[in-house]
Amino acid sequence: MGVATFMDNTNGQNSYDEFTLNFRIEEDIPIEPQEMQKYNYEFAGNRTVCNVVAVEGVRVLQYKIPATLPLEQFLRKQLYKGEFLSILENILNQLLYFDENGMPSRKILLNIHYMYIELSTLAIQLIYMPIDKKFSDCNVTKFIQTFISKVRFANRECVDCVDKILQYLDSRLMFNLGEFYHFILSLEEESIAEEDREPVTNETTVLATSANYSNPIPYLLRCKTNELIAILKTEFMVGKSADADYQINDNRKVSRRHCTFRISNGECYIRDNNSTNHTFINGKLIQPEFEIMLQNDDYIRLGDEEFRYWVR
């Protein structure tokens, strides 16, 4: 039997919470049913489901991926230490699952182009190919180094953490996945201990960030562009005006000072500033100058400009 090739022929998003990914496989490539069963079992935050289906007469592996963004898109924003370590831990935890269940790592698409993230939990969805086919060897160390090179770090604390990881990798003659996973856990424990030692300060205009999210950062996801917008001030105004904290200059339905987000006592509130085309939360109109407390995953519409609110 000849070795067939497979290819990604669809990478579309059905909704804001699910992607569909299709890989074409030749008819003579056998499916590994036990591997598919193990992959379709929810594990380590991975809830992706794989099935063999026909798309326009072509046999494909179809993946239904519950996620908010491609990881590649998420990495365009700056990461703080806690976010970075949590994402890396989630990936390593899944790699351990594959290893413990006899699922070869070479069948995992260890490429951020094929990884997806759920914003509310930072859970990562990895793609595994449950087919009987020759794959190239998988180099986990090289993937980790490549992943780190793609990250934009928010502060010196995160850069120092990465230096420790790279030093760890350089000092090991042989890479051991389990040992490295526990090393990452130890870095997370250090972050929590450092946070516990930090003095508590009063609220300031610019919100502080912390490794273990005791002071979480609220974000807006602009649905049209998949842009992540961090709300880093206690008063954060959105609109077309040049003095807006986030300026929208490509939508005529958005007013100059359309709405304001306000952080108080660990909660985020939104207020419509008498905008022309109004502000809506989960499809419901909110009254001007009246503050509404936001919940994680709320959908916000400014005129016809859609956002999703999330906090981590």
N, C-alpha and C positions, 0 to 999 in steps of 0.2 A: 504494500500500500504506500503510495506517495505521501509526502508531507504536505498538507494543505496550508494555506495562509488564511488569516482572518483580518478583517479591517473594520474600523469604526465607520459606520455610514450614516449615523444619526446622532446628534448631540443636542437635543432640543429640550426645552423646559415646558412641561404641560401646565404647571401652575407655579406659584411662588414657593411651594413646598415639595415638589417632586420633579425629578428629571427622568427622562427615558434615554437609555443609551443602548444602541444596537451594534453588535459585532457579527459580520457575515462569516459563516463557517461552511466549508465544503461538505457535501453529502456524505463523504466517506470518513469524516472525522467522528469517532465515537465520543459519546457523552459519558462522563464518569458519574453515575447516579448517586453514589455515596458521598462524593465530594460536593455535588450540588445540594444534597440534603443538608450536609453540615454547614455549607455556606448560607443556605436560606434560613438556618436557625439563627435567631437574634443573638448576637454575641458582642461583648465589649463595645456597645454603642452602635454597632453596625446592624442596620435594619433593611439593607438592600436585598431585593429578591431577584433571582435569576431564573429564567425559563427559556426553553427552546421553542421558538415560534417561527411562523412564516410571514415575512413582510414583502408584499408585492412579488410573491412567488420565490423569495429567497430565504433560505434557512439561516436563522440568526440566533445568537444568544442575546436575549433582551433583558436589560437590567432596569428595574424600577427603583429609583434612588430617592429616599426621603431626605431632603436637604434644602437649605436655603440658597447656598451659593457654591459655585466651584471653588475649591481651595485656592486655585490660581488667582481668582478674582479677590478673595478675602485677603491674600497676602499683599495686595496693593496698599493696604493701610499699615501703619506702624503698629507693631506688636509690643505689648508689655511682657515682662518676665513671666508672669502667671499665665497669660494666654499662650505664650510660646511653649512653656513646659507642659501645659495641659494638652495641647495639640500633639506634641511629640509623644507624650505618655499614651494618649489614645491610639496613635498609630502603632506604637510598640506593643501595646496590649493585644491588638488584633494580630500582629505578626506572631506573638506567642501562641495565640489560639490556633492559627494555621499550623504552627510547628508541632504543638501538642496533639493535634488531630491528624498528623501524617499528611498534611496538604502542602506540597512542595512550594517553597517561596518563589521559585521561578515562574509559577503560574499567576503570581500577583502582579498587577500593573503598578509597580512602584514608580509612579510618575505623577507629579502634582496636577498635571493636565487631566488625569483620570481620577482625581480625588475630589470629594465634595464634603461640605461642612454644614452642620446645623448650628445657627448662630446662638440659640438660647442655651445650648449645652456644650458647644464646641466639639460635639461628636463628629468623628470622621468616618466617611464611607469609602472603603477600599473595594476595588474590583478584582475578583478572582475568576480565573478561567477553568471551569470544571470539565476539561476535555482531554482526551488522550492525544497529545501532540507534543512534538519536540519544542522546548522553549530554551532560550538562552539562560545561562546561569544568572542568579540574582545576587547582587552585591549590596547588602544592607548598609554597610559603612559608606559606600559611595553615595547611596541615596540620601543618607542623613547629611552628609557634607553638602550635597547639591541642594537639599531642602534648606539648610541653614543659609546658603548663599542667596536664596530667593527672598529671605525675610528682611524686612525693613524694621529696625529696632527703634523703640521709642525713647530709650534713655540709656545711660551708662550702665545701670544695674543689669539690664538685659545683655548688653555687650560683654560684661564681665562673666555672666553666666555661660554665654556661648564659648568664651575662651576656656572655661573649665571643661566644657564638653569636648572641644577640639583637642585639648591637652590629654583628656582621658583616651580618646580614640588613637592619638599618636603614640601613647605610652603602651598600648596593647599590641603584642605581636600577633595574637589571634583574637578575633572578635567573638564575644559570647553574648547572644541576644538577651538571655535572662539576667546576666550580670549588668549589662548596660541599662536594662529596664529598671533594676533596683537602684542604679546610680542616679537615674533621672528622678525616681521617687525621693531619693535622699536630698536632691536639690530642691524639690518642692517642699519637703519638710523644713529645710533651712529657711526657705522663703517665709513660711508660716511663723517660724520662731522669730525671724527678724521683724516681722510685722507686729508680733506680740510685744516686742521690746520698744516699738516706736511710741513716742508720747502722743496723746490725743490732743488735737488742736481744734480751734474753733473754725467754723465754716468760712471760707474765703471766696473771693470772686471766681477764681479758677479752681475747679475741683481737683483734689489730689487723687492719685491712683495708688493702688497697693497690689502686692503680689498675690494675696489670697482673696481679693475682691471683698474685703470688709467694707470698702467704699467703692461699690461697683460703678462702672461708667455706662451711662445710657447712650444709645446710638439710634440714628435714623438710617434706614436703608431706602435710598431713592429707587423706586421700582423701575423707572424708565431706563436708568443708567447703571443700576446695581452698585451705585456709589455708597460707601459707608461714611456716615457723618457723625463724628463724636461730639456729644454735647458736653463741652468742657468748661462751661460758665454757668453760674447760678441763674443768670438771665440770658437766654439764647434766642435771638430773633431771626426769623426766616422771612424772606421776601425779595422783591426786585431792587430795593434800595441799596445804594453803594455802601451804606453803613450797617447793612444786615450782617449778622454773624455767619449766615449761610445765604449766599445770593443766588437767586434763580432768575436769570436774565433771558431765558429761552422759552418762556411760557407766559403768554399775555393774560391768562386767567389768574395768575398769581399777583396779588397786590404788592405795593411797595413795602409795606410793613405788615405782611399778611397775618402772622401769628407769632406768639412768644412762648417758649418753653421755660419753665421755672423749676429749679431744684430746691426742695425744702424738706428737711427732716427725712432724708433718704428716699423721697418720692419725687416723681417728675409730673408736672402739671402743664397743660397746654391751654392757651388763651387766644381766642380769635380777636384781632385788633380792628374790628369793624371792617373786615375785608369786603370787597365788592362781590366776590363769588363764593364766599363763606368757607367754613372749615367743617369737615365731617370726621367723626370717629366711628369706625366699623359701620359706615353707611349712614350714621345718624348725625343730623345737623346739630352743632353746638351754638349756643347763644353767644353773641359778641360780649367781650369783657367778662365772661364767666369762666372760671378755671375748672378744668376737668382733669382728674387724676388718671394718668395712663397706666395700663397694664401691659405686661410683656406680650409681644406679638400683636398688639393693636394695629389696625390699619388706619392711616391718617390720609385724608384727601384735602388738599388745598386747591379749591376750584376743581380742576381735573388732574392735578399733579398728585400722584400717589406715593406714599411712604409707608414703611413698616417700622414700628418702634420695638426695640429690644434692649434689654439691659443684662449685663453680665458682671 
